[in-house]
Each structure stands twice: as C-alpha cells, then as structure tokens.
C-alpha cells in the first residue's frame, strides 16, 4: 500500500507575510465543497460557470517558451498554521517544493476570512506574486473577482467552478478522496462488531456526500449488514460540537468512528471509549493522536498539484488547459494513481487480514484495475465520472440511516 508519513514538525521557520487586515479567521477545513473558514462562509456548492468575465493577463494557453528566473507563490490559509491538519498538509507540500526548486519562492498568509480574501488577493497581485494557492473552497468567488482584473493566477481546492469567472487565471485542485474512503470503509466493515458505524460530518454537500457514500459501499463490500449513522455539525471546525456528536453516535452503538471535519476530536473521543476510529486530512501515526484502536487516515498530498502549477507558472502558463486532467474545468482531480490522496500507516492493532484487504483495494485503485464504476456498482452513481459525483451527488446509497439533510 502506498503510504505517506506527514512531516510532523513545528513550522516555526515558516515565512509569514503579515498583510494588513488578514487576521481573525476562526478556522475550518478549507476542503472541497465547503465554505471552510469564518462565520461569513456559506456551505453551498454550485454546478456551473457562466463565463461572463475575462482575464486581463495574456492567455495562459499561449505564451512564450522562455522560463522565468523565479516563481513567487503565496499560500493563503483561513486557519493558523499548525503541525497537524488541513493547513499542515498544504505546508508540507509548500516546504517540499521550496526545497526541491531553487527558483520557487513562497510566502504564507494565515487567518484570512472569506470576507478578507478579495483584498488579500488584490494586495498579493500588487506585490507581483505569480501564483496564489488559495487553500479553502470559500476563496473561489473572491479569487474570481481578482483574477478578472489582475495579472495573477489563483487556484482553490474545489471542483464546482465559480460563477463569476471562466478564464485562464483561475484553476481548481482536489483529490479523489472517495477512493481512500472506499478503502477505509473496508476496514470499518471488517472491524465492527455491532454492525453500526458512526460518522461526524460537516455539510451535506455533493463532494462530501459522495465520499460518505464510498465509505459505506466499501464497508458493505465486506459486510452487507452494516449501518452508517451520521451526525452533521454544520461546521468544518467545532471541536466541542464534534466531540458531542461522536459521543452521541457511540451511545447509539457505533463501534467504528470516522469524520470529515478539520479536527481529530472524533478520534480523541473514540480513544477515551476504546472504540476503533480512522482519521481525515493528515496522518496521525507516530503522534499523540494515535492510540490502540487507531486504524489509519485518509490523507491529502498536495505536492503533485502544486508541483505542476509551479512548473507551468515558470513557463508563464499556469492556466494552460493541457496540464489539467479534467475537460470540464481548469482543474486537477488526482487519486491514488497520481498520488493526490494516500493512506496513513496502519495502527498497531489493525489485524493483518484487514490490512491485506485494504491494501488490495488501494493497489487496485492505484493501478486502474478498480475504478469509480466498480466502487459505485449497483447505485445511481455508477455511470458518473468522478467529477460528476463530486458536483452532483445529492442522495445517500443504501446503508446510511436517515435522509440526507437539505
């Protein structure tokens, strides 16, 4: 199985660009399909772009063949930099690329709410920044406004395109997390004794719902008797609420716990009650978060995404259509095969037969022997592309208790 241990070290050496007004963000997973940061975010996901705006920069589909001496990239976060979690996964990629390329220079701007994003991006454009990695879904619309009027390229982690700009200066990136969800679902289905799984969820939006469906289908592939109980906290980051939701699910009999929020409070609650759990976003093996019944974690690896952006930006063509693996939008949607998503190491107590089943699924997904139509076989989503599932999923598969909230 392809695994990746996150570099779990404090980021005291990170270069912080202290732009005026960029303070006070109250956290949130900047993940796909959600708002992710500050109370001014909304958890909505659009399915199209009207393409009414055009950029002022020279088209990224053309350009000269010469390379820039330096590419300057700003990484803008809606949370503070920490040594674990959503932002940390971006920091690992940023630091790796800075070390890899002597022509790649970066700066970090943290704690930027969505309401502050437009002015922050405009300031960065005025500072001759080439690329902005705008690391939360909610930054998409503000980015669209700025790139329409400035010579700067911005990309954000989402698959649903913004409605206010459709041009070469705005791009998208996201990992096919449903692949990791399916694989981890196999472990959950094998490890449960009560046949009741618990899941602390963020928002009932298409991409997150597609991931939950994949989890359940993975579990049912090895244990058709499972039921998934879900509690929504309507936030990307609310540890007390997440802990309460996790405990409520365990009170109802859930003996394998997962989550899709920015904080590992669910793992910590499960540890206190000696219940199996798996993580999200970052890796926890070798940290104080892991415990006897830690299974693994579904992890983002942003390096392949940002590496491609850096190389094309050096050629002056960060928005060149040929560099993206989606026809619909300027975006890359990478899975196990491309290294965009990975699993953490297995916890020490995970039985060998469970490890073997999960590893087999990961290998099949990475090699192309298993695809989305296989994971979603027998459901209405089987014939959809991964991109369509991430932007159009609006119902649960069998096995999830209750109705999908509106």
C-alpha positions in Angstrom: 0.0 0.0 0.0 1.2 3.5 -0.8 1.6 5.3 2.5 2.9 8.7 3.5 4.0 9.9 6.8 3.4 13.5 7.2 6.3 15.6 8.3 5.2 16.2 11.9 7.3 19.1 12.9 6.6 22.6 14.1 6.6 25.2 11.4 8.4 27.9 13.3 10.6 28.7 10.4 7.7 29.4 8.0 7.8 32.8 6.3 4.6 34.7 7.3 3.5 37.7 5.3 1.6 39.9 7.7 -0.7 41.7 5.4 -2.9 44.4 7.0 -6.4 43.2 7.8 -5.6 39.5 7.5 -6.3 38.4 11.0 -9.1 36.8 13.0 -10.1 33.7 11.0 -11.9 31.2 13.1 -10.8 28.1 11.5 -12.3 25.5 9.2 -11.3 22.8 6.9 -10.8 24.6 3.6 -11.8 21.4 1.9 -13.6 20.8 -1.3 -17.2 21.7 -1.5 -17.5 23.7 1.7 -17.1 27.2 3.0 -14.3 26.5 5.4 -13.4 29.5 7.4 -15.2 32.1 9.4 -18.8 32.7 10.1 -19.2 34.6 6.8 -18.7 31.4 4.8 -21.7 29.6 3.4 -21.8 25.9 2.8 -23.0 25.9 -0.8 -21.7 24.3 -4.0 -22.6 25.5 -7.5 -22.5 23.3 -10.5 -21.6 25.6 -13.3 -19.9 28.7 -14.5 -21.5 31.4 -16.6 -18.1 32.5 -18.0 -19.1 36.2 -18.1 -15.7 37.6 -17.1 -12.4 37.5 -18.9 -8.9 38.0 -17.5 -6.6 40.8 -18.4 -3.4 38.7 -18.5 -2.1 37.2 -21.7 -3.9 33.9 -22.2 -2.3 31.0 -20.3 -3.0 28.7 -23.3 -0.2 30.5 -25.2 2.8 32.4 -24.0 6.5 32.2 -24.8 8.8 29.2 -24.4 11.2 31.0 -22.1 11.2 30.3 -18.3 11.0 32.8 -15.5 14.0 33.1 -13.2 11.7 33.0 -10.2 8.2 31.9 -9.4 6.6 33.5 -6.3 3.7 31.7 -4.8 1.6 32.8 -1.9 -0.2 30.2 0.2 -3.3 31.8 1.8 -5.0 30.0 4.7 -8.2 30.6 6.6 -6.7 29.0 9.7 -3.5 29.4 11.6 -0.5 27.2 10.6 -0.3 24.2 12.9 1.7 21.0 12.8 -1.3 18.7 12.1 -4.5 19.0 9.9 -5.7 20.6 6.7 -3.4 23.6 6.6 -0.4 21.4 7.7 -0.9 19.2 4.6 -0.5 22.3 2.4 2.5 23.4 4.4 4.2 20.0 3.9 3.8 20.4 0.1 4.9 24.1 0.1 8.1 23.3 2.1 8.9 20.3 -0.1 8.7 22.4 -3.3 10.7 25.2 -1.9 13.5 22.7 -1.0 13.1 21.0 -4.4 13.4 24.1 -6.6 15.7 27.0 -6.1 13.6 29.1 -8.4 10.4 28.6 -6.3 9.8 31.2 -3.6 6.9 31.2 -1.3 5.2 33.2 1.4 2.4 32.3 3.8 -0.6 34.4 4.8 -2.7 32.9 7.5 -6.0 33.5 9.3 -7.7 35.1 6.3 -11.5 35.0 6.4 -13.5 34.8 3.2 -14.6 38.4 3.6 -10.9 39.4 3.7 -9.9 37.2 0.8 -10.6 39.6 -2.1 -8.5 42.4 -0.6 -5.8 40.0 0.3 -5.5 38.6 -3.2 -5.5 42.1 -4.7 -2.7 43.0 -2.4 -0.7 40.0 -3.4 -1.3 40.8 -7.1 0.2 44.3 -6.4 3.2 42.6 -4.8 4.0 40.8 -8.1 3.0 37.4 -6.8 2.7 34.9 -9.7 0.5 32.2 -8.1 -1.8 32.1 -5.1 -2.7 28.7 -3.6 -6.0 29.8 -2.0 -6.5 26.9 0.3 -10.2 26.9 1.0 -13.3 26.4 -1.0 -14.8 29.8 0.1 -12.0 31.7 -1.6 -13.2 30.8 -5.0 -15.6 33.7 -5.7 -13.2 36.4 -4.3 -10.5 34.9 -6.4 -12.7 35.1 -9.5 -13.1 38.8 -8.9 -9.4 39.5 -8.5 -8.1 37.4 -11.4 -10.6 39.1 -13.8 -8.8 42.4 -13.2 -5.2 41.4 -12.4 -2.3 39.5 -13.9 -2.2 36.8 -11.3 -3.1 33.1 -11.2 -5.2 31.7 -8.3 -6.4 28.2 -7.6 -8.5 26.8 -4.9 -9.5 23.3 -3.6 -12.9 22.7 -5.1 -14.4 21.0 -8.1 -17.5 23.2 -8.6 -16.4 26.2 -10.6 -17.2 29.7 -9.6 -19.9 31.6 -11.4 -18.1 34.9 -11.8 -15.1 34.0 -13.9 -14.2 31.4 -16.5 -10.8 32.0 -17.8 -7.1 31.0 -17.7 -6.2 32.8 -14.5 -8.3 30.7 -12.2 -7.9 27.0 -11.5 -9.0 24.2 -9.2 -7.5 21.3 -7.4 -8.8 18.4 -5.3 -8.0 14.8 -4.5 -10.4 11.9 -5.3 -10.9 11.2 -1.6 -13.8 8.8 -2.3 -11.1 6.3 -3.3 -9.5 6.5 0.2 -13.0 6.4 1.7 -13.8 3.2 -0.1 -10.6 1.5 1.1 -11.1 2.7 4.7 -14.7 1.6 4.6 -13.4 -2.0 4.0 -11.5 -1.8 7.3 -14.6 -0.4 9.1 -16.8 -3.1 7.8 -14.4 -5.8 8.9 -13.7 -4.4 12.4 -17.2 -3.6 13.6 -18.9 -6.0 16.0 -22.1 -4.1 16.4 -22.5 -3.5 12.6 -23.1 0.1 13.4 -20.6 2.7 12.1 -20.6 6.3 13.2 -19.6 9.4 11.2 -19.3 13.1 12.3 -19.9 15.1 9.1 -19.5 18.7 8.2 -22.0 19.8 5.5 -24.4 17.8 3.2 -22.8 19.0 0.0 -22.1 16.8 -3.1 -18.4 16.1 -2.8 -18.7 15.2 0.9 -21.8 13.1 0.3 -20.0 11.2 -2.5 -17.2 10.4 -0.1 -19.6 9.2 2.6 -21.3 7.0 0.0 -18.0 5.5 -1.0 -17.2 4.7 2.7 -20.5 2.9 3.1 -20.0 1.0 -0.2 -16.6 -0.1 0.9 -17.9 -1.3 4.2 -20.8 -3.2 2.6 -18.5 -4.9 0.1 -17.2 -6.9 3.1 -20.1 -6.7 5.5 -23.6 -6.2 3.9 -25.2 -5.9 7.3 -23.6 -2.6 8.4 -25.5 0.7 9.0 -23.8 4.1 9.0 -25.2 6.7 11.4 -24.3 10.3 10.7 -24.3 13.5 12.7 -23.8 16.8 11.0 -22.1 19.6 12.9 -22.6 22.2 10.1 -19.1 23.4 10.5 -15.6 22.5 9.4 -14.1 23.2 12.8 -16.0 23.0 16.1 -14.2 20.5 18.4 -16.7 20.6 21.3 -19.6 20.0 18.9 -17.7 17.3 17.1 -16.9 15.5 20.4 -20.6 15.7 21.4 -21.7 14.2 18.1 -19.1 11.4 18.3 -20.2 10.5 21.9 -23.8 10.5 20.8 -23.1 8.1 18.0 -21.2 5.8 20.3 -24.0 5.9 22.7 -26.2 4.6 19.9 -23.9 1.6 19.4 -21.4 2.8 16.8 -18.1 0.9 17.4 -16.1 2.3 14.4 -15.9 6.1 14.1 -14.9 8.5 11.3 -15.3 12.1 10.5 -15.0 14.8 7.7 -14.1 17.9 9.7 -10.8 19.6 10.3 -10.1 18.5 13.9 -9.4 14.9 15.2 -11.8 15.4 18.2 -13.7 12.3 17.0 -10.5 10.2 17.2 -9.9 11.5 20.7 -13.4 10.8 21.8 -13.2 7.2 20.4 -9.9 6.7 22.2 -11.5 7.5 25.5 -14.1 4.8 24.9 -11.8 2.2 23.4 -13.6 2.4 20.0 -12.0 2.0 16.6 -11.6 5.2 14.5 -9.9 6.5 11.4 -8.7 10.0 10.5 -9.0 12.6 7.8 -6.7 15.1 6.1 -3.4 14.4 7.8 -1.6 11.4 9.1 -1.6 10.6 12.9 0.7 7.6 13.1 3.6 8.4 15.4 1.7 11.3 17.1 -0.1 11.5 20.4 -3.4 11.4 18.4 -2.9 7.7 17.6 -3.9 5.1 20.1 -4.5 1.4 20.4 -7.5 1.3 18.0 -6.4 3.9 15.5 -6.9 2.3 12.1 -5.4 4.8 9.5 -6.2 8.1 8.0 -7.4 9.4 4.6 -4.7 11.9 3.7 -4.3 14.7 1.2 -1.0 15.0 -0.7 -0.9 18.4 -2.4 2.6 18.2 -3.8 1.7 16.7 -7.2 -0.8 19.5 -7.7 1.4 22.4 -6.7 4.4 20.9 -8.4 2.6 21.1 -11.7 1.4 24.6 -11.1 4.9 25.8 -10.2 6.4 24.3 -13.4 3.8 25.7 -15.7 3.9 29.1 -13.9 7.7 29.2 -14.6 6.8 28.9 -18.3 4.2 31.7 -17.9 1.3 29.3 -18.5 -0.1 28.2 -15.1 -3.6 28.0 -16.7 -2.7 26.1 -19.8 -5.5 23.7 -20.5 -3.3 20.8 -21.4 -1.9 20.5 -17.9 -5.2 19.6 -16.3 -6.8 16.2 -16.1 -10.3 17.4 -16.4 -12.0 18.5 -19.6 -14.8 20.4 -17.8 -12.8 23.0 -15.9 -9.1 24.0 -15.4 -8.6 21.6 -12.6 -6.7 18.5 -11.5 -8.6 15.8 -9.6 -5.9 13.3 -8.5 -6.4 10.0 -6.7 -4.2 7.1 -5.6 -2.7 6.7 -9.1 -1.4 10.3 -9.3 -0.5 10.5 -5.6 -3.1 13.1 -4.7 -4.5 11.1 -1.9 -2.9 8.5 0.3 -3.5 6.4 3.4 -1.5 6.8 6.6 0.3 3.8 8.1 -2.0 1.2 9.8 -2.4 1.4 13.5 -0.5 -1.2 15.6 -3.7 -3.2 16.4 -5.2 -3.5 13.0 -5.3 -7.2 12.1 -3.3 -8.5 9.2 -6.3 -9.7 7.3 -7.9 -6.2 7.5 -4.6 -4.7 6.3 -4.4 -7.1 3.4 -8.0 -6.3 2.2 -7.4 -2.6 2.4 -4.0 -2.8 0.7 -5.6 -4.8 -2.1 -8.2 -2.2 -2.7 -5.6 0.6 -2.7 -3.4 -1.2 -5.1 -6.4 -1.9 -7.4 -7.5 1.7 -7.4 -3.9 3.0 -7.9 -3.4 0.6 -10.9 -6.7 1.3 -12.5 -7.9 -2.3 -12.0 -10.7 -0.8 -9.9 -12.5 2.4 -10.9 -15.4 4.5 -9.9 -17.9 2.4 -11.7 -16.7 -0.6 -9.6 -16.9 1.3 -6.3 -20.3 2.6 -7.0 -21.7 -0.5 -8.8 -25.4 -1.0 -8.3 -26.0 2.6 -7.5 -27.2 5.6 -9.5 -23.7 6.9 -9.4 -22.0 4.0 -11.2 -22.0 5.6 -14.6 -21.0 9.1 -13.5 -17.4 10.3 -13.8 -15.6 11.1 -10.5 -16.0 14.8 -11.3 -19.8 14.4 -11.8 -20.1 12.6 -8.5 -18.2 15.3 -6.7 -20.5 18.0 -8.0 -23.9 16.3 -8.4 -24.3 13.7 -5.6 -27.5 14.5 -3.7 -28.6 11.3 -2.2 -27.4 8.5 0.1 -26.7 5.0 -1.0 -28.3 2.1 0.9 -26.9 1.6 4.4 -26.9 5.2 5.6 -29.5 5.8 8.3 -31.9 8.7 7.8 -32.4 11.2 5.0 -29.8 13.5 3.6 -30.3 16.9 5.2 -31.2 19.8 3.0 
